Amino acid sequence: MFTQEDNELIQREFESLRVASLKRCANQEEYEDVIRAFEFANEAHKGVRRRSGEPYILHPIAVAKIVVEEIGLGYKSIVTALLHDIVEDTEYTVEDLSRLFGPKVASLVDGLTKIKSAMDNKHNSNKNDEISMQAENFKRILLTLNDDVRVVLIKLADRLHNLRTIGSMPERKKDKILSESIYIFVPLAHKLGLYRMKSEMENIWLQYREPEYYAKITKKIDELIDERGDSIDQFIAPINQSLHYEGYKFTITKRIKSPYSIWKKMEKKGVAFEQIYDLFAVRIIFEPKEGISERKQCWDIYSIISEHYRSKMDRIRDWVSVPKSNGYEALHCTLMSPNGNWVEVQIRSDRMNQIAEKGVAAHWSYKGVNRSETELDNWLAMVREVLENPDVSALEFLDKFHEGLLSSEIYVFTPRGDSKSLPKGATALDFAYYIHSKIGNKAIAAKVNHRLVPLSHELNNGDQIEIITAEAQKPVREWLSFAHTPKAKDLIYEALKADIDDVMATGQRILEEELNKLGVKVQHRVIKKLLLEYKLNNKDELYTKIATGVVKLDDLDKILRKNNENKWVKYWKLQFFSSSEDEENEEMFEEQEKTVEKKPAIDKKKDYLLKDNIDKTLTYQVADCCNPIPGDAIVGFVDENNNVIIHKKVCPKAISLATVQGEKIINAKWTKHTFYSFLVRMSLRGIDRMGIVNEITKYITLDLSVNIRKIHFETHDGIFDGYIDLYVHDAQDLEMIMKRILEVKGVESVTRTDIKTETN
């Protein structure tokens, strides 16, 4: 039971929520609903504690506070947040909530309950279907966009609070939640315009995934603020004075890049903290003057600023004229400060700032004010289109959705001058299908900026496009190779269904020919193995994708030779049984496989210790996509053959795997590696001089006694770039080597980078 201190804490937290809720309740009845929801939830969760030891009711209260204070939703969303775990964790039903709080609140709670159940994958008992089931669960989550986007917004608030309290969770649970968050929820928050929420989730992810980097970056940020804070104040002073003189009511705030965005830039460009120039930003939020458009006032303010400082013209971003698809509006510019540092200035009206802070929720407060609402609706419509396509598998959907969330946007124009938003990388064909499926199906070419181009032409920001059609034209399979958007690809597949039988026959023939070369027949077991490898649902889909070139058979031999069963049994099955015998011998195969010696099961609840053997082999497999070494933060996955595969925790593939295969995560821990060395890559850059490469390599091999596998260097205009692949025991060894190499005259930077697959 709860102590007096617990009850006092609960009351304090709810009092804070109650005060915040007053602003969102239109009348006494709505306010009383919030009070009733709290009292009901408090009684339902009475005596229950979270893993951290605090009363469970504090979690729904915290979620409700995020909903009202940080997203700005109304009283029904507040009530829903307070009740969101009731159906899942207590004996009360959706019907009970409908009777007590109305059908809308009950519907929202039901949506959240289904999401939680899907995320936890509680109803999945078939281990072989874990991947597809988990992907299917995410598909169900996004289906809630069809019903009420508030369900997704409240789920984001729930996820944010879980991240804020993630420290008390076990390691495997942390891995799952962090991976899901960075893979799905962070991009989703970005797409819905919840920038503050997005940034906080990213920073928490970095704090737990790369704690050393996070600590170093936050320390450097604090030092930088102390060092350059005054100079930013000096930068702001004349702007402040001029805007007051022009009669503007405004606020100016200064901000610095978040730790995550700094880390991301360091990783992507391979640069040090000190080499990132756009660390500081200044935000001007103004109260619009009556009778003058907000857009004009943004440019007027820019004109005032540019009288004081020189602007970097290629860094002007006009999202006032053409808002982002999530509704974001602002004018960004970058200016040179008096002390020689670039400073980004963001110019927003009060309304723009509300939309920037609260995203989609703010649009409801400003309905009909601007066209960005339409852009957001277009994106939601696109999501629904993909969701409702019965031919898109769950795994395909997850990949498409993730890709769509991350893609940058370009804005192009129709011949009449209407602006359209497309993902970066979109082609003229994508634009044709964006306009209408009939235009896409009949397209033969395009005119971009009045110049004739093929349908494969990649569009750029600001292009004006006219699609040329012909009645005799119809989609061809080659279009799939340059169609970029999920909508275009799906519509092409749909149009090709007319000759799908021919396509599948072609794919089957290609597969049979490739298997014959290997002396293998097309059998049920072979097909099953290929479906698992390529993450497909059935053989028709396999044949179709082989015929259309989506599935390549270059590694067919390797796929079939994967050691997931006794080699003799595998040979026996593949060589001596025809496809007609598959079904009648299926039971015999199952019995045979039961006799095969299998690896002992791995206890996922215990730490898996990573060791090497005296014969210089490993008791686990290192993922070649990220090549982790002892000292790196890692996560393990148990594959279908009971092998442990080790990834870096920040590896994109590991994040994707943890998102769709959460049940296969294992806590892996490094031990001392005495015999085995790990391959890593050092990338170097500096001023070229005679003999510098020889000096570096001799230093590594002779002085440090480290084996080098590969060297690649290029020089241009007196600057050298290159990399060295070498073998080390652990991250500490690598750090020591990099420090030593940095001392070589002419070497400006040394960073660890990923090794491309082809170099392995």
SULRACOR-V937058 format. One record per helix or strand of 2 or more residues. SS is the DSSP state (H for helix, E for strand). FROM is the first residue (numbers start at 1). TO is the last residue. Records with the same first field share a line. If there is no record, write none. Layout:
SS: FROM-TO, FROM-TO
This chain:
H: 4-22, 28-44, 57-71, 75-83, 86-89, 94-101, 103-120, 127-147, 149-164, 166-168, 171-191, 195-209, 211-245, 259-269, 273-275, 294-306, 313-315, 350-358, 360-365, 372-388, 394-406, 428-435, 437-442, 477-481, 486-517, 524-534, 539-547, 556-560, 567-576, 579-595, 652-660, 662-664, 692-703, 731-742, 757-759
E: 249-256, 280-287, 317-318, 331-336, 342-349, 409-414, 419-423, 443-448, 451-453, 464-469, 608-610, 621-622, 634-638, 644-648, 665-666, 668-670, 678-687, 708-716, 719-728, 747-753
